[in-house]
Amino acid sequence: MKGLNRMKVEGGWFSFDTYQDAIKYYGDHFMATMSLKKCKVCKPYL
């Protein structure tokens, strides 16, 4: 029920080349309406 690189009924899974790209996309598209849930496995490089 989740979309791959798009939103569906129960949300979506998105893939990005960098952690910074993911944060920017979230800020541009979802920050006002959704909370960010970070992957528990991946370790972002800041």
Order of alpha helices (4+ residues) and beta strands (2+ residues): beta-beta-alpha
